[in-house]
Amino acid sequence: MISAEQARAAALSLPEAVEQDHHGRPSFRVQHKIFATLWTAEQMNVMLDEDGIRTAVAEHPEVCSEVWWGKRLAAVRVQLRDAEPVLLAELLADAWERRTGAPLSSGPDPLRR
C-alpha cells in the first residue's frame, strides 16, 4: 500500500518537480507541464502516452485503469492501496521523461524502505 504522502514524495523526488494546485487537486509538474495528479487520497493519475497507458492497464489491471479526457486517452489511474511502490516509481519516471524529453538518470527510490 502506498499512502498519498508517499505518492506525493515520489513525484516530488523527480528532478525539478514541483507541486501546484490544479482545479483543487495537487498536480506535479516539470517545466510547467503536468506529469501526474493526486486525484484522491487513494488514486494518482499519471500522464503517459497512449501505448504506456495501455501497457500499464494490460499488465496491472488490478491496479491501473484508463483515464479519458473527452475522446482522448489521457492518463493511467493508479489505485495506491493496491500498487507496488516500484510500479508507481516507474510510471512516474516514464511520465516525467515524456514531459521533459530527457532520460531520467537512476537514483534512489523514495518509496523503498
N, CA, C and O atoms as a GROMACS GRO file, in nm:
protein
  452
    1MET      N    1   0.084  -0.119   0.000
    1MET     CA    2   0.000   0.000   0.000
    1MET      C    3   0.088   0.124   0.000
    1MET      O    4   0.190   0.131   0.069
    2ILE      N    5   0.047   0.221  -0.078
    2ILE     CA    6   0.117   0.348  -0.088
    2ILE      C    7   0.023   0.456  -0.035
    2ILE      O    8  -0.092   0.464  -0.078
    3SER      N    9   0.070   0.537   0.056
    3SER     CA   10  -0.011   0.647   0.106
    3SER      C   11  -0.004   0.765   0.010
    3SER      O   12   0.082   0.772  -0.077
    4ALA      N   13  -0.098   0.857   0.027
    4ALA     CA   14  -0.096   0.979  -0.055
    4ALA      C   15   0.033   1.056  -0.033
    4ALA      O   16   0.089   1.112  -0.127
    5GLU      N   17   0.082   1.059   0.090
    5GLU     CA   18   0.207   1.130   0.118
    5GLU      C   19   0.326   1.062   0.053
    5GLU      O   20   0.418   1.130   0.006
    6GLN      N   21   0.326   0.930   0.048
    6GLN     CA   22   0.435   0.858  -0.020
    6GLN      C   23   0.429   0.883  -0.170
    6GLN      O   24   0.533   0.900  -0.234
    7ALA      N   25   0.308   0.886  -0.228
    7ALA     CA   26   0.294   0.915  -0.370
    7ALA      C   27   0.341   1.057  -0.400
    7ALA      O   28   0.410   1.080  -0.500
    8ARG      N   29   0.304   1.151  -0.316
    8ARG     CA   30   0.349   1.290  -0.331
    8ARG      C   31   0.502   1.297  -0.326
    8ARG      O   32   0.564   1.364  -0.409
    9ALA      N   33   0.561   1.230  -0.229
    9ALA     CA   34   0.708   1.230  -0.214
    9ALA      C   35   0.775   1.169  -0.337
    9ALA      O   36   0.879   1.218  -0.382
   10ALA      N   37   0.717   1.064  -0.392
   10ALA     CA   38   0.774   1.001  -0.510
   10ALA      C   39   0.773   1.097  -0.629
   10ALA      O   40   0.873   1.109  -0.700
   11ALA      N   41   0.662   1.165  -0.649
   11ALA     CA   42   0.652   1.260  -0.760
   11ALA      C   43   0.750   1.376  -0.742
   11ALA      O   44   0.817   1.418  -0.836
   12LEU      N   45   0.757   1.427  -0.619
   12LEU     CA   46   0.844   1.543  -0.593
   12LEU      C   47   0.992   1.507  -0.588
   12LEU      O   48   1.078   1.596  -0.588
   13SER      N   49   1.024   1.378  -0.582
   13SER     CA   50   1.165   1.337  -0.580
   13SER      C   51   1.228   1.344  -0.718
   13SER      O   52   1.350   1.338  -0.731
   14LEU      N   53   1.146   1.358  -0.821
   14LEU     CA   54   1.200   1.367  -0.957
   14LEU      C   55   1.261   1.506  -0.979
   14LEU      O   56   1.211   1.604  -0.924
   15PRO      N   57   1.367   1.514  -1.058
   15PRO     CA   58   1.436   1.642  -1.077
   15PRO      C   59   1.343   1.754  -1.123
   15PRO      O   60   1.264   1.737  -1.215
   16GLU      N   61   1.354   1.866  -1.056
   16GLU     CA   62   1.282   1.989  -1.089
   16GLU      C   63   1.130   1.977  -1.076
   16GLU      O   64   1.057   2.065  -1.121
   17ALA      N   65   1.081   1.869  -1.016
   17ALA     CA   66   0.936   1.852  -1.000
   17ALA      C   67   0.885   1.949  -0.893
   17ALA      O   68   0.949   1.971  -0.790
   18VAL      N   69   0.769   2.005  -0.920
   18VAL     CA   70   0.704   2.095  -0.826
   18VAL      C   71   0.557   2.055  -0.814
   18VAL      O   72   0.500   1.993  -0.904
   19GLU      N   73   0.498   2.091  -0.702
   19GLU     CA   74   0.357   2.067  -0.680
   19GLU      C   75   0.282   2.198  -0.699
   19GLU      O   76   0.326   2.304  -0.654
   20GLN      N   77   0.168   2.191  -0.767
   20GLN     CA   78   0.086   2.308  -0.790
   20GLN      C   79  -0.060   2.266  -0.794
   20GLN      O   80  -0.092   2.157  -0.842
   21ASP      N   81  -0.149   2.350  -0.744
   21ASP     CA   82  -0.291   2.322  -0.747
   21ASP      C   83  -0.340   2.315  -0.892
   21ASP      O   84  -0.299   2.394  -0.978
   22HIS      N   85  -0.428   2.218  -0.918
   22HIS     CA   86  -0.489   2.205  -1.049
   22HIS      C   87  -0.637   2.173  -1.026
   22HIS      O   88  -0.674   2.058  -1.006
   23HIS      N   89  -0.720   2.277  -1.030
   23HIS     CA   90  -0.864   2.262  -1.008
   23HIS      C   91  -0.894   2.196  -0.872
   23HIS      O   92  -0.981   2.109  -0.862
   24GLY      N   93  -0.821   2.238  -0.770
   24GLY     CA   94  -0.845   2.187  -0.636
   24GLY      C   95  -0.774   2.057  -0.602
   24GLY      O   96  -0.792   2.003  -0.493
   25ARG      N   97  -0.693   2.007  -0.694
   25ARG     CA   98  -0.619   1.883  -0.670
   25ARG      C   99  -0.471   1.910  -0.687
   25ARG      O  100  -0.432   1.995  -0.767
   26PRO      N  101  -0.387   1.838  -0.612
   26PRO     CA  102  -0.243   1.855  -0.630
   26PRO      C  103  -0.199   1.799  -0.766
   26PRO      O  104  -0.233   1.687  -0.802
   27SER      N  105  -0.123   1.879  -0.839
   27SER     CA  106  -0.062   1.831  -0.963
   27SER      C  107   0.089   1.840  -0.947
   27SER      O  108   0.141   1.921  -0.870
   28PHE      N  109   0.157   1.755  -1.020
   28PHE     CA  110   0.304   1.750  -1.015
   28PHE      C  111   0.352   1.780  -1.155
   28PHE      O  112   0.312   1.718  -1.253
   29ARG      N  113   0.443   1.879  -1.160
   29ARG     CA  114   0.483   1.935  -1.289
   29ARG      C  115   0.634   1.941  -1.302
   29ARG      O  116   0.708   1.949  -1.204
   30VAL      N  117   0.676   1.937  -1.426
   30VAL     CA  118   0.816   1.964  -1.460
   30VAL      C  119   0.812   2.052  -1.584
   30VAL      O  120   0.738   2.024  -1.678
   31GLN      N  121   0.890   2.156  -1.584
   31GLN     CA  122   0.892   2.252  -1.695
   31GLN      C  123   0.750   2.302  -1.726
   31GLN      O  124   0.713   2.318  -1.842
   32HIS      N  125   0.671   2.325  -1.621
   32HIS     CA  126   0.534   2.377  -1.629
   32HIS      C  127   0.435   2.278  -1.690
   32HIS      O  128   0.321   2.316  -1.719
   33LYS      N  129   0.475   2.153  -1.709
   33LYS     CA  130   0.387   2.052  -1.768
   33LYS      C  131   0.350   1.948  -1.663
   33LYS      O  132   0.436   1.898  -1.591
   34ILE      N  133   0.221   1.916  -1.655
   34ILE     CA  134   0.174   1.818  -1.557
   34ILE      C  135   0.215   1.677  -1.601
   34ILE      O  136   0.194   1.637  -1.715
   35PHE      N  137   0.276   1.604  -1.506
   35PHE     CA  138   0.306   1.463  -1.535
   35PHE      C  139   0.227   1.370  -1.444
   35PHE      O  140   0.223   1.249  -1.468
   36ALA      N  141   0.163   1.424  -1.338
   36ALA     CA  142   0.078   1.341  -1.251
   36ALA      C  143  -0.011   1.432  -1.168
   36ALA      O  144   0.021   1.548  -1.143
   37THR      N  145  -0.124   1.376  -1.125
   37THR     CA  146  -0.213   1.445  -1.030
   37THR      C  147  -0.253   1.346  -0.922
   37THR      O  148  -0.273   1.228  -0.947
   38LEU      N  149  -0.264   1.397  -0.801
   38LEU     CA  150  -0.316   1.316  -0.692
   38LEU      C  151  -0.467   1.337  -0.696
   38LEU      O  152  -0.519   1.434  -0.640
   39TRP      N  153  -0.536   1.246  -0.762
   39TRP     CA  154  -0.679   1.262  -0.789
   39TRP      C  155  -0.760   1.255  -0.661
   39TRP      O  156  -0.848   1.338  -0.637
   40THR      N  157  -0.729   1.155  -0.578
   40THR     CA  158  -0.786   1.143  -0.445
   40THR      C  159  -0.675   1.093  -0.354
   40THR      O  160  -0.563   1.071  -0.400
   41ALA      N  161  -0.703   1.074  -0.227
   41ALA     CA  162  -0.602   1.019  -0.136
   41ALA      C  163  -0.568   0.875  -0.171
   41ALA      O  164  -0.466   0.823  -0.126
   42GLU      N  165  -0.651   0.810  -0.252
   42GLU     CA  166  -0.630   0.671  -0.289
   42GLU      C  167  -0.591   0.651  -0.435
   42GLU      O  168  -0.560   0.539  -0.475
   43GLN      N  169  -0.592   0.757  -0.516
   43GLN     CA  170  -0.569   0.743  -0.660
   43GLN      C  171  -0.477   0.852  -0.713
   43GLN      O  172  -0.491   0.969  -0.678
   44MET      N  173  -0.382   0.810  -0.798
   44MET     CA  174  -0.296   0.905  -0.866
   44MET      C  175  -0.309   0.883  -1.016
   44MET      O  176  -0.302   0.770  -1.063
   45ASN      N  177  -0.329   0.991  -1.090
   45ASN     CA  178  -0.331   0.986  -1.236
   45ASN      C  179  -0.191   1.019  -1.286
   45ASN      O  180  -0.132   1.120  -1.246
   46VAL      N  181  -0.140   0.935  -1.373
   46VAL     CA  182  -0.005   0.953  -1.428
   46VAL      C  183  -0.019   0.968  -1.579
   46VAL      O  184  -0.077   0.883  -1.646
   47MET      N  185   0.035   1.079  -1.632
   47MET     CA  186   0.017   1.114  -1.772
   47MET      C  187   0.122   1.048  -1.860
   47MET      O  188   0.231   1.102  -1.881
   48LEU      N  189   0.088   0.931  -1.911
   48LEU     CA  190   0.174   0.858  -2.004
   48LEU      C  191   0.122   0.876  -2.145
   48LEU      O  192   0.014   0.931  -2.166
   49ASP      N  193   0.198   0.828  -2.244
   49ASP     CA  194   0.145   0.826  -2.380
   49ASP      C  195   0.047   0.710  -2.391
   49ASP      O  196   0.039   0.626  -2.300
   50GLU      N  197  -0.028   0.703  -2.500
   50GLU     CA  198  -0.132   0.601  -2.512
   50GLU      C  199  -0.077   0.459  -2.499
   50GLU      O  200  -0.137   0.375  -2.433
   51ASP      N  201   0.038   0.432  -2.562
   51ASP     CA  202   0.096   0.299  -2.552
   51ASP      C  203   0.132   0.266  -2.407
   51ASP      O  204   0.109   0.154  -2.362
   52GLY      N  205   0.188   0.362  -2.336
   52GLY     CA  206   0.223   0.341  -2.195
   52GLY      C  207   0.101   0.315  -2.109
   52GLY      O  208   0.104   0.230  -2.020
   53ILE      N  209  -0.005   0.389  -2.135
   53ILE     CA  210  -0.130   0.370  -2.060
   53ILE      C  211  -0.185   0.230  -2.084
   53ILE      O  212  -0.218   0.158  -1.990
   54ARG      N  213  -0.194   0.193  -2.210
   54ARG     CA  214  -0.250   0.061  -2.244
   54ARG      C  215  -0.164  -0.053  -2.188
   54ARG      O  216  -0.218  -0.154  -2.142
   55THR      N  217  -0.032  -0.037  -2.191
   55THR     CA  218   0.058  -0.139  -2.136
   55THR      C  219   0.039  -0.151  -1.986
   55THR      O  220   0.028  -0.262  -1.934
   56ALA      N  221   0.034  -0.039  -1.915
   56ALA     CA  222   0.016  -0.043  -1.770
   56ALA      C  223  -0.115  -0.111  -1.732
   56ALA      O  224  -0.119  -0.191  -1.639
   57VAL      N  225  -0.222  -0.079  -1.804
   57VAL     CA  226  -0.353  -0.139  -1.775
   57VAL      C  227  -0.352  -0.288  -1.806
   57VAL      O  228  -0.407  -0.368  -1.730
   58ALA      N  229  -0.290  -0.327  -1.918
   58ALA     CA  230  -0.285  -0.469  -1.956
   58ALA      C  231  -0.201  -0.550  -1.857
   58ALA      O  232  -0.237  -0.663  -1.824
   59GLU      N  233  -0.090  -0.494  -1.811
   59GLU     CA  234   0.000  -0.568  -1.723
   59GLU      C  235  -0.042  -0.562  -1.576
   59GLU      O  236  -0.004  -0.650  -1.498
   60HIS      N  237  -0.120  -0.461  -1.538
   60HIS     CA  238  -0.159  -0.443  -1.397
   60HIS      C  239  -0.307  -0.403  -1.388
   60HIS      O  240  -0.338  -0.297  -1.333
   61PRO      N  241  -0.398  -0.486  -1.438
   61PRO     CA  242  -0.540  -0.447  -1.442
   61PRO      C  243  -0.603  -0.430  -1.304
   61PRO      O  244  -0.704  -0.361  -1.291
   62GLU      N  245  -0.545  -0.492  -1.201
   62GLU     CA  246  -0.600  -0.478  -1.066
   62GLU      C  247  -0.560  -0.345  -1.001
   62GLU      O  248  -0.616  -0.306  -0.898
   63VAL      N  249  -0.464  -0.276  -1.062
   63VAL     CA  250  -0.410  -0.153  -1.005
   63VAL      C  251  -0.432  -0.032  -1.096
   63VAL      O  252  -0.451   0.080  -1.048
   64CYS      N  253  -0.428  -0.054  -1.226
   64CYS     CA  254  -0.429   0.055  -1.324
   64CYS      C  255  -0.556   0.054  -1.409
   64CYS      O  256  -0.607  -0.052  -1.445
   65SER      N  257  -0.604   0.173  -1.439
   65SER     CA  258  -0.719   0.186  -1.529
   65SER      C  259  -0.698   0.309  -1.618
   65SER      O  260  -0.621   0.400  -1.585
   66GLU      N  261  -0.768   0.309  -1.730
   66GLU     CA  262  -0.757   0.420  -1.826
   66GLU      C  263  -0.833   0.542  -1.776
   66GLU      O  264  -0.938   0.531  -1.712
   67VAL      N  265  -0.779   0.660  -1.805
   67VAL     CA  266  -0.846   0.787  -1.779
   67VAL      C  267  -0.865   0.857  -1.913
   67VAL      O  268  -0.768   0.885  -1.984
   68TRP      N  269  -0.989   0.883  -1.946
   68TRP     CA  270  -1.021   0.952  -2.071
   68TRP      C  271  -1.054   1.097  -2.042
   68TRP      O  272  -1.123   1.128  -1.944
   69TRP      N  273  -1.007   1.186  -2.125
   69TRP     CA  274  -1.039   1.328  -2.119
   69TRP      C  275  -1.112   1.358  -2.250
   69TRP      O  276  -1.048   1.383  -2.352
   70GLY      N  277  -1.244   1.355  -2.245
   70GLY     CA  278  -1.320   1.364  -2.369
   70GLY      C  279  -1.297   1.238  -2.450
   70GLY      O  280  -1.320   1.127  -2.402
   71LYS      N  281  -1.252   1.256  -2.574
   71LYS     CA  282  -1.225   1.142  -2.661
   71LYS      C  283  -1.078   1.101  -2.659
   71LYS      O  284  -1.037   1.015  -2.737
   72ARG      N  285  -0.998   1.162  -2.571
   72ARG     CA  286  -0.855   1.137  -2.568
   72ARG      C  287  -0.818   1.052  -2.447
   72ARG      O  288  -0.858   1.082  -2.334
   73LEU      N  289  -0.741   0.948  -2.471
   73LEU     CA  290  -0.685   0.868  -2.363
   73LEU      C  291  -0.573   0.951  -2.300
   73LEU      O  292  -0.471   0.974  -2.364
   74ALA      N  293  -0.592   0.995  -2.176
   74ALA     CA  294  -0.505   1.097  -2.119
   74ALA      C  295  -0.408   1.050  -2.012
   74ALA      O  296  -0.301   1.109  -1.996
   75ALA      N  297  -0.444   0.944  -1.938
   75ALA     CA  298  -0.360   0.906  -1.823
   75ALA      C  299  -0.394   0.765  -1.779
   75ALA      O  300  -0.492   0.705  -1.824
   76VAL      N  301  -0.311   0.714  -1.690
   76VAL     CA  302  -0.340   0.589  -1.622
   76VAL      C  303  -0.370   0.624  -1.477
   76VAL      O  304  -0.295   0.698  -1.414
   77ARG      N  305  -0.480   0.570  -1.424
   77ARG     CA  306  -0.515   0.592  -1.284
   77ARG      C  307  -0.462   0.475  -1.203
   77ARG      O  308  -0.493   0.359  -1.231
   78VAL      N  309  -0.381   0.506  -1.102
   78VAL     CA  310  -0.319   0.405  -1.018
   78VAL      C  311  -0.391   0.401  -0.883
   78VAL      O  312  -0.402   0.503  -0.815
   79GLN      N  313  -0.440   0.283  -0.845
   79GLN     CA  314  -0.502   0.262  -0.715
   79GLN      C  315  -0.388   0.244  -0.614
   79GLN      O  316  -0.326   0.138  -0.609
   80LEU      N  317  -0.363   0.346  -0.535
   80LEU     CA  318  -0.246   0.346  -0.447
   80LEU      C  319  -0.250   0.233  -0.344
   80LEU      O  320  -0.146   0.178  -0.310
   81ARG      N  321  -0.368   0.199  -0.294
   81ARG     CA  322  -0.376   0.095  -0.190
   81ARG      C  323  -0.331  -0.041  -0.242
   81ARG      O  324  -0.290  -0.127  -0.164
   82ASP      N  325  -0.340  -0.062  -0.374
   82ASP     CA  326  -0.305  -0.191  -0.434
   82ASP      C  327  -0.172  -0.191  -0.509
   82ASP      O  328  -0.125  -0.297  -0.550
   83ALA      N  329  -0.112  -0.075  -0.526
   83ALA     CA  330   0.008  -0.063  -0.609
   83ALA      C  331   0.135  -0.097  -0.532
   83ALA      O  332   0.147  -0.070  -0.412
   84GLU      N  333   0.228  -0.155  -0.604
   84GLU     CA  334   0.362  -0.176  -0.551
   84GLU      C  335   0.440  -0.045  -0.570
   84GLU      O  336   0.426   0.020  -0.673
   85PRO      N  337   0.522  -0.007  -0.474
   85PRO     CA  338   0.599   0.116  -0.486
   85PRO      C  339   0.683   0.125  -0.613
   85PRO      O  340   0.693   0.231  -0.674
   86VAL      N  341   0.743   0.013  -0.652
   86VAL     CA  342   0.829   0.017  -0.771
   86VAL      C  343   0.747   0.047  -0.897
   86VAL      O  344   0.796   0.116  -0.987
   87LEU      N  345   0.623  -0.002  -0.904
   87LEU     CA  346   0.538   0.027  -1.020
   87LEU      C  347   0.509   0.176  -1.028
   87LEU      O  348   0.523   0.236  -1.134
   88LEU      N  349   0.467   0.237  -0.917
   88LEU     CA  350   0.438   0.380  -0.920
   88LEU      C  351   0.562   0.460  -0.957
   88LEU      O  352   0.554   0.554  -1.036
   89ALA      N  353   0.676   0.424  -0.901
   89ALA     CA  354   0.801   0.495  -0.932
   89ALA      C  355   0.833   0.486  -1.081
   89ALA      O  356   0.875   0.584  -1.142
   90GLU      N  357   0.813   0.369  -1.141
   90GLU     CA  358   0.840   0.352  -1.284
   90GLU      C  359   0.744   0.434  -1.369
   90GLU      O  360   0.786   0.498  -1.466
   91LEU      N  361   0.617   0.432  -1.335
   91LEU     CA  362   0.519   0.510  -1.411
   91LEU      C  363   0.548   0.659  -1.402
   91LEU      O  364   0.542   0.730  -1.502
   92LEU      N  365   0.580   0.706  -1.281
   92LEU     CA  366   0.612   0.849  -1.264
   92LEU      C  367   0.736   0.887  -1.344
   92LEU      O  368   0.740   0.992  -1.407
   93ALA      N  369   0.838   0.801  -1.342
   93ALA     CA  370   0.960   0.828  -1.418
   93ALA      C  371   0.930   0.836  -1.568
   93ALA      O  372   0.981   0.924  -1.637
   94ASP      N  373   0.846   0.744  -1.618
   94ASP     CA  374   0.810   0.747  -1.759
   94ASP      C  375   0.736   0.876  -1.795
   94ASP      O  376   0.762   0.936  -1.899
   95ALA      N  377   0.643   0.918  -1.709
   95ALA     CA  378   0.567   1.040  -1.734
   95ALA      C  379   0.659   1.162  -1.729
   95ALA      O  380   0.646   1.254  -1.810
   96TRP      N  381   0.752   1.165  -1.633
   96TRP     CA  382   0.849   1.274  -1.622
   96TRP      C  383   0.932   1.283  -1.749
   96TRP      O  384   0.951   1.391  -1.805
   97GLU      N  385   0.982   1.168  -1.795
   97GLU     CA  386   1.064   1.165  -1.918
   97GLU      C  387   0.984   1.212  -2.039
   97GLU      O  388   1.036   1.283  -2.125
   98ARG      N  389   0.858   1.174  -2.044
   98ARG     CA  390   0.772   1.216  -2.155
   98ARG      C  391   0.759   1.368  -2.158
   98ARG      O  392   0.764   1.428  -2.265
   99ARG      N  393   0.743   1.429  -2.042
   99ARG     CA  394   0.725   1.574  -2.037
   99ARG      C  395   0.855   1.651  -2.062
   99ARG      O  396   0.852   1.760  -2.119
  100THR      N  397   0.968   1.595  -2.022
  100THR     CA  398   1.094   1.666  -2.038
  100THR      C  399   1.163   1.634  -2.170
  100THR      O  400   1.242   1.713  -2.220
  101GLY      N  401   1.134   1.516  -2.224
  101GLY     CA  402   1.204   1.473  -2.345
  101GLY      C  403   1.346   1.426  -2.316
  101GLY      O  404   1.425   1.407  -2.408
  102ALA      N  405   1.378   1.409  -2.188
  102ALA     CA  406   1.513   1.369  -2.148
  102ALA      C  407   1.507   1.241  -2.066
  102ALA      O  408   1.409   1.217  -1.994
  103PRO      N  409   1.609   1.158  -2.076
  103PRO     CA  410   1.612   1.037  -1.992
  103PRO      C  411   1.637   1.074  -1.847
  103PRO      O  412   1.706   1.171  -1.816
  104LEU      N  413   1.580   0.996  -1.760
  104LEU     CA  414   1.597   1.016  -1.616
  104LEU      C  415   1.709   0.927  -1.569
  104LEU      O  416   1.704   0.805  -1.588
  105SER      N  417   1.811   0.986  -1.508
  105SER     CA  418   1.917   0.902  -1.452
  105SER      C  419   1.863   0.833  -1.329
  105SER      O  420   1.784   0.891  -1.254
  106SER      N  421   1.905   0.710  -1.308
  106SER     CA  422   1.851   0.638  -1.192
  106SER      C  423   1.907   0.693  -1.063
  106SER      O  424   2.021   0.738  -1.055
  107GLY      N  425   1.823   0.689  -0.964
  107GLY     CA  426   1.859   0.736  -0.832
  107GLY      C  427   1.784   0.657  -0.729
  107GLY      O  428   1.722   0.556  -0.762
  108PRO      N  429   1.787   0.700  -0.605
  108PRO     CA  430   1.718   0.625  -0.501
  108PRO      C  431   1.568   0.629  -0.521
  108PRO      O  432   1.513   0.728  -0.568
  109ASP      N  433   1.504   0.521  -0.485
  109ASP     CA  434   1.359   0.510  -0.492
  109ASP      C  435   1.301   0.555  -0.359
  109ASP      O  436   1.320   0.488  -0.258
  110PRO      N  437   1.229   0.670  -0.357
  110PRO     CA  438   1.179   0.723  -0.229
  110PRO      C  439   1.072   0.637  -0.164
  110PRO      O  440   1.040   0.657  -0.047
  111LEU      N  441   1.016   0.540  -0.237
  111LEU     CA  442   0.912   0.456  -0.180
  111LEU      C  443   0.968   0.327  -0.121
  111LEU      O  444   0.898   0.255  -0.050
  112ARG      N  445   1.094   0.297  -0.149
  112ARG     CA  446   1.155   0.175  -0.096
  112ARG      C  447   1.204   0.199   0.043
  112ARG      O  448   1.252   0.307   0.077
  113ARG      N  449   1.193   0.099   0.122
  113ARG     CA  450   1.244   0.106   0.261
  113ARG      C  451   1.365   0.019   0.273
  113ARG      O  452   1.424   0.011   0.381
   0.00000   0.00000   0.00000
